[in-house]
């Protein structure tokens, strides 16, 4: 939750909000987030007193909210360096929070951008945005399981 009481999901940029609208709504956390990756994070703060998991989720959320409009613009303008930058940046951060499918999508989009292959760029970026939305929902349920 933000300081104003709004959910971070309610403040998403339009590109991410659009992705959320078309992404499946009821994906269980287990299918989106890798439990082994999450357990690795939990082992770093076993009691939860340091709030590490919450801070990592917030950092991922902030990064995703910043990067999705950049990706949208890069795809619209066929800025392959911009696409590659966003995909590369999200690749490791998504893996660190257990969003391994998203990380793989990022790796594929990064490779496509590096090779300057524009065919299917918008579709692959759309898949990535949907995966970001699904990962964000799952992460929010993980740290704030109340409806």
C-alpha contacts under 8 A as a table, 3 or more apart, distances in Angstrom:
res1	aa1	res2	aa2	distance
1	X	4	X	7.85
1	X	5	X	5.72
1	X	6	X	5.87
1	X	7	X	4.66
1	X	8	X	5.83
2	X	5	X	5.28
2	X	6	X	5.52
2	X	7	X	6.11
2	X	8	X	6.16
3	X	6	X	7.47
6	X	10	X	6.46
6	X	11	X	7.49
7	X	10	X	5.30
7	X	11	X	7.09
8	X	11	X	5.38
8	X	12	X	6.81
8	X	61	X	7.98
9	X	12	X	5.43
12	X	16	X	6.02
12	X	17	X	5.81
12	X	65	X	6.16
13	X	16	X	5.53
13	X	17	X	6.10
13	X	65	X	6.65
13	X	68	X	7.64
13	X	69	X	6.74
14	X	17	X	4.86
14	X	18	X	5.98
14	X	69	X	7.75
15	X	18	X	5.20
15	X	19	X	6.32
15	X	68	X	6.50
15	X	69	X	6.03
15	X	72	X	6.59
15	X	129	X	7.97
16	X	19	X	4.93
16	X	20	X	6.15
16	X	65	X	7.41
16	X	68	X	6.19
16	X	69	X	7.54
16	X	129	X	6.47
16	X	130	X	7.96
16	X	133	X	6.78
17	X	20	X	5.04
17	X	21	X	6.26
18	X	21	X	5.07
18	X	22	X	6.71
19	X	22	X	5.49
19	X	23	X	6.07
19	X	126	X	7.11
19	X	129	X	5.63
19	X	130	X	5.01
19	X	133	X	6.49
20	X	23	X	5.05
20	X	24	X	7.91
20	X	130	X	6.29
20	X	133	X	5.29
20	X	134	X	7.43
22	X	130	X	7.38
23	X	130	X	5.37
23	X	131	X	7.85
23	X	133	X	7.14
23	X	134	X	6.92
24	X	27	X	6.42
24	X	134	X	7.61
25	X	134	X	7.93
27	X	31	X	6.86
27	X	32	X	7.20
27	X	134	X	7.28
27	X	138	X	7.72
28	X	31	X	5.67
28	X	32	X	6.92
28	X	138	X	7.18
29	X	32	X	5.30
29	X	33	X	5.79
29	X	138	X	4.81
29	X	139	X	7.56
29	X	141	X	7.51
29	X	142	X	7.48
30	X	33	X	5.42
30	X	34	X	6.64
30	X	35	X	6.93
31	X	34	X	7.44
32	X	98	X	7.91
32	X	99	X	6.01
32	X	100	X	7.69
32	X	101	X	7.19
32	X	134	X	6.91
32	X	135	X	6.08
32	X	138	X	6.75
33	X	37	X	7.95
33	X	38	X	7.62
33	X	97	X	7.39
33	X	98	X	4.75
33	X	99	X	4.78
33	X	100	X	6.87
33	X	135	X	7.06
33	X	138	X	7.17
33	X	139	X	7.95
34	X	37	X	5.49
34	X	38	X	6.46
34	X	98	X	4.59
34	X	99	X	6.36
34	X	100	X	6.64
35	X	38	X	5.00
35	X	39	X	6.02
35	X	98	X	6.96
36	X	39	X	5.00
36	X	40	X	6.26
36	X	98	X	7.64
37	X	40	X	5.11
37	X	41	X	6.55
37	X	95	X	7.74
37	X	96	X	6.76
37	X	97	X	6.60
37	X	98	X	4.86
38	X	41	X	5.09
38	X	42	X	6.23
38	X	97	X	6.38
38	X	98	X	5.86
39	X	42	X	4.89
39	X	43	X	6.08
40	X	43	X	5.19
40	X	44	X	6.80
41	X	44	X	5.42
41	X	45	X	7.14
41	X	52	X	7.73
41	X	53	X	6.64
41	X	97	X	7.83
42	X	45	X	5.30
42	X	46	X	5.48
42	X	48	X	7.55
42	X	52	X	7.86
42	X	53	X	6.82
43	X	46	X	5.00
44	X	52	X	7.76
45	X	48	X	5.26
45	X	49	X	7.11
45	X	50	X	6.44
45	X	51	X	7.45
45	X	52	X	6.24
45	X	53	X	7.87
47	X	50	X	7.82
48	X	51	X	5.23
48	X	52	X	6.83
48	X	53	X	7.64
49	X	52	X	8.00
51	X	54	X	5.41
51	X	55	X	6.19
52	X	55	X	5.09
52	X	56	X	6.05
53	X	56	X	5.13
53	X	57	X	6.11
53	X	143	X	7.54
54	X	57	X	5.13
54	X	58	X	6.11
54	X	143	X	6.09
55	X	58	X	5.02
55	X	59	X	6.09
56	X	59	X	5.07
56	X	60	X	6.18
56	X	97	X	7.41
57	X	60	X	5.10
57	X	61	X	6.05
57	X	97	X	7.16
57	X	139	X	6.46
57	X	140	X	7.74
57	X	143	X	7.85
58	X	61	X	4.96
58	X	62	X	6.07
59	X	62	X	5.17
59	X	63	X	6.12
60	X	63	X	5.10
60	X	64	X	6.03
60	X	93	X	6.58
60	X	94	X	7.38
60	X	97	X	7.82
61	X	64	X	5.12
61	X	65	X	6.11
61	X	136	X	6.64
62	X	65	X	5.21
62	X	66	X	6.25
63	X	66	X	5.13
63	X	67	X	6.03
63	X	90	X	7.97
64	X	67	X	5.07
64	X	68	X	5.95
64	X	90	X	7.44
64	X	132	X	7.20
65	X	68	X	5.79
65	X	69	X	7.49
66	X	69	X	6.55
66	X	70	X	7.15
67	X	70	X	5.04
67	X	71	X	6.16
67	X	86	X	6.15
68	X	71	X	5.03
68	X	72	X	6.14
68	X	86	X	7.98
68	X	129	X	7.10
69	X	72	X	4.95
69	X	73	X	6.16
70	X	73	X	5.23
70	X	74	X	6.03
70	X	82	X	7.40
70	X	86	X	7.21
71	X	74	X	5.01
71	X	75	X	6.05
71	X	82	X	7.00
71	X	83	X	5.72
71	X	86	X	6.14
71	X	125	X	7.57
72	X	75	X	5.29
72	X	76	X	6.20
72	X	125	X	7.88
73	X	76	X	5.05
73	X	77	X	6.11
74	X	77	X	5.25
74	X	78	X	5.64
74	X	79	X	4.68
74	X	80	X	6.86
74	X	82	X	5.36
74	X	83	X	5.56
75	X	78	X	4.84
75	X	79	X	6.31
75	X	80	X	7.55
75	X	83	X	6.61
75	X	121	X	7.01
75	X	122	X	6.25
75	X	125	X	7.47
76	X	79	X	7.81
76	X	122	X	7.97
78	X	118	X	7.50
79	X	82	X	5.28
79	X	83	X	6.31
80	X	83	X	4.93
80	X	84	X	6.01
80	X	113	X	5.05
80	X	114	X	7.21
80	X	116	X	6.40
81	X	84	X	5.05
81	X	85	X	6.10
81	X	113	X	6.86
81	X	114	X	7.47
82	X	85	X	5.06
82	X	86	X	6.32
83	X	86	X	5.36
83	X	87	X	6.14
83	X	109	X	7.64
83	X	110	X	7.06
83	X	113	X	6.27
84	X	87	X	5.17
84	X	88	X	5.90
84	X	109	X	7.09
84	X	110	X	4.65
84	X	111	X	7.61
84	X	113	X	5.28
84	X	114	X	6.41
85	X	88	X	5.18
85	X	89	X	6.05
85	X	110	X	7.63
86	X	89	X	5.16
86	X	90	X	6.16
87	X	90	X	5.29
87	X	91	X	5.95
87	X	106	X	4.67
87	X	107	X	6.75
87	X	109	X	6.24
87	X	110	X	5.22
88	X	91	X	5.16
88	X	92	X	7.31
88	X	106	X	6.60
88	X	107	X	6.99
88	X	110	X	6.02
89	X	92	X	6.55
89	X	93	X	6.96
90	X	93	X	5.25
90	X	94	X	5.75
90	X	103	X	7.06
90	X	106	X	6.59
91	X	94	X	5.54
91	X	95	X	6.40
91	X	102	X	7.37
91	X	103	X	4.52
91	X	104	X	7.28
91	X	106	X	5.13
91	X	107	X	6.25
92	X	95	X	5.05
92	X	96	X	6.16
92	X	103	X	6.72
93	X	96	X	5.09
93	X	97	X	6.62
93	X	103	X	7.97
94	X	97	X	5.37
94	X	98	X	6.36
94	X	99	X	5.01
94	X	100	X	6.67
94	X	102	X	6.37
94	X	103	X	5.41
95	X	98	X	5.02
95	X	99	X	5.34
95	X	100	X	5.20
95	X	102	X	7.70
95	X	103	X	5.46
96	X	99	X	7.45
99	X	102	X	5.40
99	X	103	X	6.27
99	X	135	X	6.12
100	X	103	X	4.82
100	X	104	X	6.17
101	X	104	X	5.11
101	X	105	X	6.25
101	X	131	X	7.48
102	X	105	X	4.97
102	X	106	X	6.15
102	X	128	X	6.53
102	X	131	X	5.45
102	X	132	X	6.62
102	X	135	X	7.60
103	X	106	X	5.02
103	X	107	X	6.26
104	X	107	X	4.99
104	X	108	X	6.24
105	X	108	X	5.16
105	X	109	X	6.17
105	X	124	X	7.90
105	X	127	X	7.69
105	X	128	X	5.89
106	X	109	X	5.13
106	X	110	X	5.91
106	X	128	X	6.82
107	X	110	X	5.03
107	X	111	X	6.16
108	X	111	X	5.19
108	X	112	X	6.20
109	X	112	X	5.00
109	X	113	X	6.12
109	X	121	X	7.83
109	X	124	X	6.76
109	X	125	X	7.22
110	X	113	X	5.16
110	X	114	X	6.07
111	X	114	X	5.01
111	X	115	X	6.15
112	X	115	X	5.20
112	X	116	X	6.15
112	X	117	X	5.36
112	X	118	X	7.54
112	X	121	X	7.94
113	X	116	X	4.83
113	X	117	X	6.12
113	X	118	X	7.47
114	X	117	X	7.86
117	X	121	X	7.58
118	X	121	X	5.19
120	X	123	X	5.28
120	X	124	X	6.15
121	X	124	X	5.26
121	X	125	X	6.07
122	X	125	X	5.07
122	X	126	X	6.06
123	X	126	X	5.01
123	X	127	X	6.33
124	X	127	X	5.09
124	X	128	X	6.29
125	X	128	X	4.97
125	X	129	X	6.18
126	X	129	X	5.03
126	X	130	X	6.20
127	X	130	X	5.09
127	X	131	X	6.22
128	X	131	X	5.00
128	X	132	X	6.18
129	X	132	X	4.99
129	X	133	X	6.24
130	X	133	X	5.09
130	X	134	X	6.21
131	X	134	X	5.00
131	X	135	X	6.01
132	X	135	X	5.09
132	X	136	X	6.06
133	X	136	X	5.13
133	X	137	X	6.22
134	X	137	X	5.18
134	X	138	X	6.20
135	X	138	X	5.11
135	X	139	X	6.00
136	X	139	X	5.07
136	X	140	X	6.03
137	X	140	X	5.14
137	X	141	X	6.24
138	X	141	X	5.11
138	X	142	X	6.16
139	X	142	X	4.90
139	X	143	X	6.38
140	X	143	X	5.40
140	X	144	X	5.64
140	X	145	X	7.25
141	X	144	X	5.12
141	X	145	X	4.45
141	X	146	X	7.39
142	X	145	X	5.71
